[in-house]
Amino acid sequence: MIIDEDDESDDVDRVQHFSHHHPLILFEMRTEYFFESPSCKICGKLCVDSACCCKCQFHLCLECSLLPTIQSGAFEKIQHFLHDYPLILCGKEVVEVPCSVCGTPCLGPTYGCSRCNLFLPKSCAELPQKIRNISHLSHSLTLASQNSKEGGRVISKRSRKARCRLCHKDCCDFAFCCNKCNLQLDVECALLKPTIEYPGHNHRLTVGEKIHDKLECNFRKTFCKDSPAFRCLECNFSLHLLCGPLPCTVKHKCHIDTLTLKDQYVEDDDDDDDFYCDVCERRRDPRLCVYYCAEGCPMIAEVKCVISEVMASLKGKRGDVALRIVGRYISSKMISKELAAEVI
């Protein structure tokens, strides 16, 4: 049997597999055509039925050549662009290992490769390979490994992990990268989009849940660390959360009425100079802004005690919201439309 790879007739079955640059021809493996059965380049098993590129002597067993890619659905085994070997769906509801992409514990359905100790929960297994983020419009960002690999195995690791440009956290084994600009973003930050309009700044700001290293606030000239902050990647511009625009109102489970932002709040009947947050019932700094009930209820909440709703509003989960910068009487707004990074 002679296989003509240039034959474009309908009698020849072809598959374009991500692991090889040429189309692969599907055919039945017979011993008279080969001195010995070739091994599959993905799983390593001997090929019985094969997808082959004879120009390159590249072989895949039929099972690996037809594995579903990325769109995991309910498949028990998938072929993922991040890994050379198939990923198997684990039957446990909770897999007590960190995700190789985002670093958080794997919860729910998880795909894994035990030989390489790589695990992806279903949500991360379905991440796009390329995105375009408005913070870096010059090039697309590609989800890729931070380590050198050969044959599916990690052969060398960076002595120092790549650091996310937005939150300054060390990235996991995989990150969204632009190699032309030496830019890395962890998965969570790469999927964020600048939505906050800040007066006097040419670009919209992105709000990050936590800054993991010292970044100087451009307003107070002190460091943002271990707290939320506003960031502009294009200008390397940073603001403490309380230095930037905050939602004028929030609705929180701690109180039935809407809470309103106030620069400072000192109770008229407080004679002992002790000021308390009504959510955590701890002393608060009266110089800091709070959320209070404008309907007359005795409810005063520190920003940190309603931070879940503040961050939800800033990330667009509550629609377009009015914002205000504390102490400067400057209004702003959050744009909730087209929040997700563009998949390409």
BAVO-788726 format. One line per field, with one value per residue (C-alpha): residue number from 1; residue in three letters; x negated, y negated, z. Coordinates in Angstrom, 3 decimals, always signed. Example, Ala and Ser with C-alpha at 12.3 -4.5 7.8 and 13.67 -1.06 7.14 Angstrom:
BEGIN
n: [1;2]
res: [ALA;SER]
xx: [-12.300;-13.670]
yy: [+4.500;+1.060]
zz: [+7.800;+7.140]
END
This chain:
BEGIN
n: [1;2;3;4;5;6;7;8;9;10;11;12;13;14;15;16;17;18;19;20;21;22;23;24;25;26;27;28;29;30;31;32;33;34;35;36;37;38;39;40;41;42;43;44;45;46;47;48;49;50;51;52;53;54;55;56;57;58;59;60;61;62;63;64;65;66;67;68;69;70;71;72;73;74;75;76;77;78;79;80;81;82;83;84;85;86;87;88;89;90;91;92;93;94;95;96;97;98;99;100;101;102;103;104;105;106;107;108;109;110;111;112;113;114;115;116;117;118;119;120;121;122;123;124;125;126;127;128;129;130;131;132;133;134;135;136;137;138;139;140;141;142;143;144;145;146;147;148;149;150;151;152;153;154;155;156;157;158;159;160;161;162;163;164;165;166;167;168;169;170;171;172;173;174;175;176;177;178;179;180;181;182;183;184;185;186;187;188;189;190;191;192;193;194;195;196;197;198;199;200;201;202;203;204;205;206;207;208;209;210;211;212;213;214;215;216;217;218;219;220;221;222;223;224;225;226;227;228;229;230;231;232;233;234;235;236;237;238;239;240;241;242;243;244;245;246;247;248;249;250;251;252;253;254;255;256;257;258;259;260;261;262;263;264;265;266;267;268;269;270;271;272;273;274;275;276;277;278;279;280;281;282;283;284;285;286;287;288;289;290;291;292;293;294;295;296;297;298;299;300;301;302;303;304;305;306;307;308;309;310;311;312;313;314;315;316;317;318;319;320;321;322;323;324;325;326;327;328;329;330;331;332;333;334;335;336;337;338;339;340;341;342;343;344]
res: [MET;ILE;ILE;ASP;GLU;ASP;ASP;GLU;SER;ASP;ASP;VAL;ASP;ARG;VAL;GLN;HIS;PHE;SER;HIS;HIS;HIS;PRO;LEU;ILE;LEU;PHE;GLU;MET;ARG;THR;GLU;TYR;PHE;PHE;GLU;SER;PRO;SER;CYS;LYS;ILE;CYS;GLY;LYS;LEU;CYS;VAL;ASP;SER;ALA;CYS;CYS;CYS;LYS;CYS;GLN;PHE;HIS;LEU;CYS;LEU;GLU;CYS;SER;LEU;LEU;PRO;THR;ILE;GLN;SER;GLY;ALA;PHE;GLU;LYS;ILE;GLN;HIS;PHE;LEU;HIS;ASP;TYR;PRO;LEU;ILE;LEU;CYS;GLY;LYS;GLU;VAL;VAL;GLU;VAL;PRO;CYS;SER;VAL;CYS;GLY;THR;PRO;CYS;LEU;GLY;PRO;THR;TYR;GLY;CYS;SER;ARG;CYS;ASN;LEU;PHE;LEU;PRO;LYS;SER;CYS;ALA;GLU;LEU;PRO;GLN;LYS;ILE;ARG;ASN;ILE;SER;HIS;LEU;SER;HIS;SER;LEU;THR;LEU;ALA;SER;GLN;ASN;SER;LYS;GLU;GLY;GLY;ARG;VAL;ILE;SER;LYS;ARG;SER;ARG;LYS;ALA;ARG;CYS;ARG;LEU;CYS;HIS;LYS;ASP;CYS;CYS;ASP;PHE;ALA;PHE;CYS;CYS;ASN;LYS;CYS;ASN;LEU;GLN;LEU;ASP;VAL;GLU;CYS;ALA;LEU;LEU;LYS;PRO;THR;ILE;GLU;TYR;PRO;GLY;HIS;ASN;HIS;ARG;LEU;THR;VAL;GLY;GLU;LYS;ILE;HIS;ASP;LYS;LEU;GLU;CYS;ASN;PHE;ARG;LYS;THR;PHE;CYS;LYS;ASP;SER;PRO;ALA;PHE;ARG;CYS;LEU;GLU;CYS;ASN;PHE;SER;LEU;HIS;LEU;LEU;CYS;GLY;PRO;LEU;PRO;CYS;THR;VAL;LYS;HIS;LYS;CYS;HIS;ILE;ASP;THR;LEU;THR;LEU;LYS;ASP;GLN;TYR;VAL;GLU;ASP;ASP;ASP;ASP;ASP;ASP;ASP;PHE;TYR;CYS;ASP;VAL;CYS;GLU;ARG;ARG;ARG;ASP;PRO;ARG;LEU;CYS;VAL;TYR;TYR;CYS;ALA;GLU;GLY;CYS;PRO;MET;ILE;ALA;GLU;VAL;LYS;CYS;VAL;ILE;SER;GLU;VAL;MET;ALA;SER;LEU;LYS;GLY;LYS;ARG;GLY;ASP;VAL;ALA;LEU;ARG;ILE;VAL;GLY;ARG;TYR;ILE;SER;SER;LYS;MET;ILE;SER;LYS;GLU;LEU;ALA;ALA;GLU;VAL;ILE]
xx: [+0.000;-1.442;+0.028;+0.045;+0.279;+1.026;+4.093;+7.105;+9.747;+12.665;+11.368;+8.605;+9.635;+7.632;+7.531;+5.820;+4.413;+3.047;-0.132;-1.364;-1.603;-0.640;+2.724;+2.682;+4.036;+6.143;+5.443;+5.306;+1.847;+0.582;-2.657;-3.612;-4.008;-6.247;-9.110;-7.542;-4.467;-5.257;-4.488;-1.889;-3.568;-1.004;-0.282;-3.332;-1.361;-1.944;+0.341;+2.859;+4.943;+3.058;+3.162;-0.075;-2.212;-4.606;-6.711;-7.658;-7.210;-4.743;-2.157;+0.814;+2.974;+6.553;+7.839;+5.472;+5.973;+9.730;+9.756;+12.001;+10.065;+10.843;+14.630;+14.625;+18.388;+19.078;+16.077;+14.047;+10.839;+9.760;+6.708;+5.786;+3.535;+1.615;+0.410;-0.905;+0.758;+4.521;+6.215;+8.491;+11.660;+11.393;+14.519;+14.174;+16.220;+13.237;+9.637;+7.301;+4.667;+4.125;+5.105;+2.014;+3.429;+4.966;+3.494;+6.799;+7.958;+9.687;+13.397;+15.906;+15.084;+11.308;+9.136;+5.666;+2.495;+1.062;-2.275;-2.988;-1.046;+1.044;+4.670;+7.315;+10.853;+13.451;+13.636;+9.901;+9.862;+12.256;+10.203;+9.433;+5.950;+5.754;+7.456;+7.199;+7.243;+7.910;+5.013;+2.618;+4.146;+0.859;+0.700;+2.870;+2.189;+1.588;+2.183;-1.125;-3.447;-6.078;-8.444;-10.493;-8.961;-9.941;-7.686;-4.992;-7.292;-8.751;-12.537;-13.433;-11.691;-12.308;-14.471;-11.985;-8.346;-6.910;-5.056;-1.619;-1.942;+1.370;+1.461;-2.267;-1.526;-3.826;-2.047;-1.323;-2.809;-0.618;+0.191;+1.478;-1.655;-2.880;-6.424;-7.101;-6.569;-7.635;-4.167;-2.539;+0.901;+2.326;+5.613;+7.838;+6.232;+6.041;+9.801;+10.490;+11.142;+10.594;+14.001;+13.377;+13.272;+10.867;+10.900;+7.602;+6.383;+6.441;+7.188;+9.797;+8.621;+8.890;+9.651;+7.667;+8.753;+5.297;+1.870;-0.807;-3.873;-4.813;-3.258;-3.313;+0.054;-0.129;+2.039;+0.773;-2.769;-2.531;-2.572;+0.405;-0.048;+2.216;+5.321;+7.468;+6.222;+6.926;+4.385;+3.565;+1.157;+0.384;-0.880;-1.854;+0.571;+1.866;+4.320;+5.293;+8.926;+9.895;+7.994;+9.998;+13.661;+16.026;+19.703;+21.971;+24.334;+24.230;+26.802;+25.428;+26.910;+25.972;+28.831;+32.232;+31.775;+29.314;+26.083;+24.634;+20.968;+19.915;+16.465;+16.526;+19.182;+19.137;+22.181;+23.538;+24.306;+20.886;+19.235;+16.429;+14.607;+14.942;+16.397;+17.620;+18.527;+22.011;+21.112;+18.010;+18.709;+15.094;+13.581;+13.204;+11.103;+13.486;+11.187;+11.958;+14.963;+17.879;+21.192;+24.183;+27.970;+29.345;+32.862;+32.004;+31.176;+28.142;+26.078;+22.466;+20.211;+16.503;+15.630;+13.757;+16.937;+18.969;+16.007;+17.763;+20.450;+17.983;+15.859;+18.930;+20.028;+16.550;+16.286;+19.601;+21.644;+24.252;+24.497;+23.455;+23.006;+22.225;+18.865;+17.375;+13.840;+13.800;+12.592;+12.308;+15.981;+15.157;+17.715;+16.876;+18.586;+18.147;+18.818;+20.239;+20.673;+18.303;+16.524;+14.976;+11.682;+12.182;+11.576;+9.726]
yy: [+0.000;-3.342;-6.448;-9.542;-12.479;-14.848;-12.840;-15.083;-12.532;-11.770;-8.205;-9.405;-10.298;-13.114;-14.779;-18.040;-17.505;-20.319;-18.330;-18.320;-20.928;-18.543;-16.822;-13.210;-10.353;-7.728;-4.146;-0.590;+0.406;+3.621;+5.385;+5.888;+2.140;+1.655;+3.664;+2.955;+1.070;-2.589;-4.152;-6.855;-10.234;-11.112;-8.024;-5.959;-2.813;-0.778;-1.862;+0.649;-1.818;-5.024;-8.634;-9.159;-11.831;-9.762;-12.779;-13.264;-9.675;-11.033;-8.589;-8.830;-5.934;-6.292;-6.979;-9.925;-11.346;-11.621;-12.895;-15.933;-19.144;-21.922;-21.636;-19.069;-18.657;-15.245;-13.463;-11.177;-11.966;-15.096;-16.318;-19.793;-22.309;-22.832;-19.243;-16.551;-13.636;-13.044;-14.336;-11.884;-12.964;-12.131;-10.594;-12.298;-15.389;-17.019;-16.443;-17.614;-19.124;-22.673;-23.551;-23.795;-26.906;-29.070;-27.511;-27.194;-23.793;-21.640;-21.464;-19.488;-17.632;-17.659;-16.501;-15.206;-13.578;-11.476;-10.867;-14.620;-15.657;-18.133;-18.801;-21.126;-21.616;-21.733;-25.550;-25.932;-23.117;-25.213;-28.423;-29.859;-29.449;-33.095;-36.262;-39.954;-42.209;-45.939;-46.588;-45.178;-45.754;-45.607;-41.786;-38.854;-36.932;-33.176;-30.692;-28.836;-26.939;-28.857;-25.850;-24.183;-20.910;-17.940;-15.050;-16.245;-16.325;-19.373;-19.243;-22.551;-25.056;-28.760;-29.560;-32.329;-32.173;-34.765;-37.518;-38.747;-42.312;-43.375;-41.868;-41.023;-37.466;-34.665;-32.921;-29.195;-26.816;-28.442;-32.074;-34.307;-35.695;-38.101;-36.976;-40.006;-42.343;-39.977;-40.366;-37.737;-37.808;-35.108;-33.622;-35.673;-39.012;-38.233;-37.782;-41.110;-44.184;-47.862;-49.287;-52.188;-55.727;-57.833;-61.623;-62.933;-59.536;-58.594;-54.890;-52.980;-51.250;-47.593;-46.686;-43.794;-41.778;-41.778;-43.247;-40.757;-43.001;-46.613;-48.982;-52.698;-54.430;-57.375;-59.498;-58.865;-57.771;-54.844;-51.165;-49.072;-45.550;-42.790;-44.800;-45.629;-48.338;-50.037;-49.403;-50.655;-48.302;-50.723;-53.429;-51.286;-53.472;-52.320;-53.549;-52.224;-51.143;-54.042;-56.521;-55.634;-55.728;-53.807;-52.927;-55.694;-53.049;-49.315;-46.764;-44.325;-41.405;-43.081;-45.612;-45.777;-49.301;-50.515;-51.847;-55.180;-56.172;-58.902;-60.464;-60.447;-59.626;-60.690;-59.914;-62.997;-61.056;-59.400;-60.959;-58.477;-59.066;-55.370;-54.676;-51.241;-49.382;-47.894;-44.876;-43.546;-45.444;-46.552;-49.985;-51.903;-54.871;-57.890;-59.501;-56.781;-56.618;-54.343;-53.130;-54.148;-53.958;-57.286;-56.244;-56.978;-53.472;-53.193;-51.265;-52.199;-49.779;-49.996;-49.477;-46.254;-44.816;-45.311;-44.691;-41.826;-44.184;-46.990;-44.669;-43.188;-46.698;-47.679;-44.491;-45.116;-42.418;-44.999;-46.734;-50.326;-52.073;-55.635;-56.108;-58.836;-59.611;-60.130;-63.529;-65.066;-65.270;-63.914;-61.726;-58.759;-55.672;-51.988;-50.676;-47.137;-46.446;-44.019;-43.070;-39.809;-39.676;-38.957;-35.338;-34.974]
zz: [+0.000;-1.072;+0.571;-1.580;+0.829;-2.052;-3.014;-2.420;-3.337;-1.029;-0.571;+1.749;+5.298;+6.831;+10.211;+11.122;+14.594;+16.760;+17.499;+13.884;+11.142;+8.290;+7.837;+9.043;+6.919;+8.651;+7.656;+8.979;+10.165;+8.548;+9.393;+5.740;+5.351;+8.398;+9.915;+13.318;+14.474;+15.174;+18.547;+19.061;+19.666;+22.361;+24.450;+23.484;+22.704;+19.555;+16.743;+15.416;+13.455;+12.781;+11.698;+9.892;+8.258;+6.162;+5.228;+8.869;+10.076;+12.603;+13.956;+16.279;+17.318;+16.177;+19.685;+20.253;+16.778;+17.325;+20.888;+21.385;+21.920;+24.410;+24.363;+27.127;+27.524;+29.057;+27.483;+29.752;+27.881;+25.979;+24.095;+25.345;+23.601;+26.864;+27.063;+24.752;+26.523;+26.838;+29.980;+31.774;+33.592;+37.280;+38.789;+42.183;+42.951;+44.679;+43.613;+46.345;+44.050;+42.792;+39.250;+37.032;+35.362;+38.085;+41.228;+43.099;+44.425;+41.821;+42.654;+40.650;+37.391;+36.819;+33.922;+34.729;+33.475;+36.304;+34.588;+34.474;+37.583;+35.569;+36.570;+35.146;+36.453;+33.707;+33.819;+33.163;+30.604;+28.507;+28.624;+25.169;+23.756;+22.650;+23.818;+23.066;+26.109;+25.806;+28.189;+25.569;+22.154;+20.212;+20.397;+21.368;+24.591;+24.420;+27.229;+27.460;+29.777;+31.716;+31.633;+28.894;+27.771;+25.683;+24.779;+27.150;+30.178;+31.876;+31.313;+32.965;+35.176;+35.454;+38.444;+39.141;+38.165;+35.833;+37.650;+36.671;+35.430;+36.983;+40.493;+40.843;+41.939;+40.781;+37.917;+38.032;+35.466;+32.799;+32.075;+29.281;+27.646;+25.021;+24.298;+22.089;+25.040;+27.845;+29.361;+31.558;+33.172;+35.387;+34.242;+36.532;+35.626;+31.896;+31.727;+33.421;+31.357;+32.255;+33.154;+35.551;+34.211;+36.260;+35.708;+34.368;+33.162;+29.486;+29.979;+31.905;+35.073;+36.060;+39.659;+41.126;+44.163;+45.743;+44.976;+46.009;+46.021;+46.609;+44.067;+44.717;+44.798;+42.386;+44.682;+48.211;+47.215;+49.636;+48.713;+47.631;+48.969;+50.244;+49.338;+46.296;+43.951;+40.637;+37.872;+34.392;+32.627;+29.809;+32.172;+35.180;+37.128;+40.537;+43.167;+46.576;+46.589;+48.884;+46.690;+43.607;+42.570;+44.851;+44.308;+45.590;+46.994;+47.697;+48.733;+51.328;+53.228;+56.530;+56.184;+54.557;+53.123;+50.533;+52.057;+50.912;+50.701;+53.127;+53.427;+57.216;+59.779;+63.418;+65.545;+67.348;+70.525;+70.779;+73.823;+74.468;+71.170;+70.286;+66.852;+65.821;+62.657;+63.025;+60.859;+62.631;+65.887;+66.141;+66.492;+63.242;+62.207;+61.979;+59.404;+56.839;+54.549;+55.402;+54.028;+56.131;+56.027;+54.796;+55.889;+59.521;+60.721;+63.015;+60.486;+59.694;+57.823;+57.080;+53.435;+54.251;+55.808;+52.610;+50.279;+48.467;+47.185;+46.493;+44.326;+42.621;+41.625;+40.407;+38.318;+36.576;+38.263;+39.292;+35.916;+35.268;+38.605;+39.638;+41.367;+43.491;+44.673;+48.426;+49.664;+46.222;+45.190;+41.757;+40.028;+37.838;+36.455;+35.780;+32.271;+32.468;+28.739;+26.992;+30.201;+29.067;+27.211;+23.517;+22.493;+19.183]
END
